[in-house]
Structures are given as structure tokens and as C-alpha cells.
């Protein structure tokens, strides 16, 4: 079976994940993975671009080039660990770094910083990139794209399964039993680590995130604030829907604060917001049907958040992603290795029932080494 590398850098901006994956029509196997931390200066540069009302082309180009070199470092580490040379890799699937995602309006767009040509030059590997805009061109949200991959890995003949990705934002994939001949659905439910990390960083100088959710666990949920946050129209909107930093950010949070809240209570309220909005998404689409819940992403290391989700989703049985042969940390990177394989095979990578696109589309462009 051919080997692929998937690269993913999420909205948390904490680093680049690289997954080595073996793919064919029958199997998708994770062989190894590495994570490379985002250099501090680059992280700040990317954050500034995500939050800027206007940017210079030179700043975009500088960040993109630096980001591409970190991607190449991740690929190099992965190949060295597995004693592989570039010729062993059929293709790299590169997601890029999302700067802004605005799939609605008169001129919908999604912007990922990426340079597949430079990545091919640096690594000596063929690269598949620019996955999202083909779905957008077909009238879709261009996100989430992982549900097709989740279906390939986790769909069961008899039981419902729900994959919950807890990255910068939370998104759900609902996998009906294959025997039901129902479409896979998936959508973003709202903020997850993005607001939790940003609020924590504002009040602490010891890191970018609330380790294990300990700070949130020590606070009390401000129910009035929680209801104001949940009143945002995004949470009531039915899928297809996707979102990003351009919508949910600290200024959005601050607009709902009275100014009298204790910072630790705000952190607890943000964690509860994630749990409540995920539960709302499940209620809107699945209802009280028993199902297996498979969490993935960085939020799976947040014990406080998982406990809140358990309380909000009592009819779902929690399952470890590792049970299915995949680490929760590398699932998203694996998805883009799989999407690269789909591109080379000329197979669609999107699910119209998820994104709202006019139909299945082959995603991504191919850049030769």
C-alpha cells in the first residue's frame, strides 16, 4: 500500500502535526506521527494575521514561508524516524494554516496560508494542497472536511457513532449505521480551545492553555453569562454550518461580559459553553438515540471538559479513539493524508450532506516534486 503524509495545523496554532499513513481502498492505517511546536514568533505573527482588519501582502508571504519551513521540518522528522526517503511517499496532504474562513455572503472565501510548491521543493515529495476551495466553489461551506474520513474509519454496521473533534473549534460527525443507508452529517458546533486558550493566556503567564482544565474546574459557571453567550444565533442555526476565529474571538466574548465576572468563572463558563453547544448540536441532529462518542483533538487532554461533556451527553457512551487503532491526537492530520490519497485516485473528498456543496467533488491541487 502507498504511504502518505498528512499535515495539519489547527486554529489553536500550537504546532504542526504530521501523520504517516498507509492507504488503499480497503485499509487506512496510522504508522507513526510527530508534532512540531509552532515557533513563538511565528505563532504571534499568525495570530496577528488572524485578527487583523487589513494586512500587507509582504506579511502574508513572510508568515507563509516561515510556516512552510516548519511543515518541512515536521516531514523531515517523520521520515527520519521511519528511515524513509522522499521517494517512499506517494504524496503529502497539506491543509495549511487557516487565517480566515467566511463561507457565506456575496463573495464567500476561505484563506489558508500554504505554499505547496515550496513544500514540494523543500521535501522532495509530491504535495496535494488547497483542499477547501473546490467545495466552496460548488456552493459548500468548505468545512468540515474530516467527516468523510471519519466515516471510512469508524462507521459501523449496526450502531450510531459520533466523532467529536475538540480543536480550536468543536465539530461533530454523525455516523449512522451502514444498514440504515442514511447520509453522514457533520458540522461545527462552536468554540472549544480557541476561547479557552485565549482567556487563559490573558490571565496567566505560564503557557498558552489551561492544562487539564484545572483552572476552569476551580471556577463556577456564571449562568447569566452562559445564557447570553448561547443566545448567539450561530448556536441555534441548523447545519450545514462552520465557523472560525473571525467569528468567535475575545472581542466576541468581551461584548457579552458585564465587567463584574471573576476571570476563573469566565473560564468555567467557556468550558460549559463548549459542552452545552456540542450537546445542542447532538440534540438538533441525533436526538436521544443511543450512540458511541469518539472524542479526538487536543481537547481530549482536558479532563474538566470531558467531564462536562459527559454530564451534557448522558445517552452517549464514551469510547477511546485508540480502540479503533488511531490516536486522538493525530486524527486530523491523518484525514489530510487520506484526502491526498483520494485526490490521486480521482475520488471525491467532500460530503455534500455535510458541507452543503452541490455534489461530490475531487478536492485539492497536485504539485509535483
Secondary structure as UniProt FT lines:
FT   STRAND          2..9
FT   TURN            11..12
FT   STRAND          15..23
FT   STRAND          28..37
FT   HELIX           40..51
FT   HELIX           57..81
FT   TURN            82..83
FT   HELIX           86..88
FT   STRAND          89..102
FT   TURN            106..107
FT   STRAND          109..113
FT   HELIX           116..123
FT   STRAND          127..129
FT   HELIX           132..137
FT   TURN            138..139
FT   HELIX           147..154
FT   STRAND          161..166
FT   STRAND          169..175
FT   HELIX           178..180
FT   STRAND          185..191
FT   HELIX           193..203
FT   HELIX           211..213
FT   HELIX           214..217
FT   HELIX           223..230
FT   HELIX           233..236
FT   TURN            245..247
FT   HELIX           250..254
FT   TURN            255..256
FT   HELIX           263..285
FT   TURN            286..288
FT   STRAND          291..296
FT   HELIX           298..301
FT   HELIX           303..312
FT   TURN            314..315
FT   STRAND          316..319
FT   HELIX           321..324
FT   TURN            328..329
FT   HELIX           331..344
FT   TURN            345..346
FT   HELIX           352..355
FT   STRAND          365..367
//
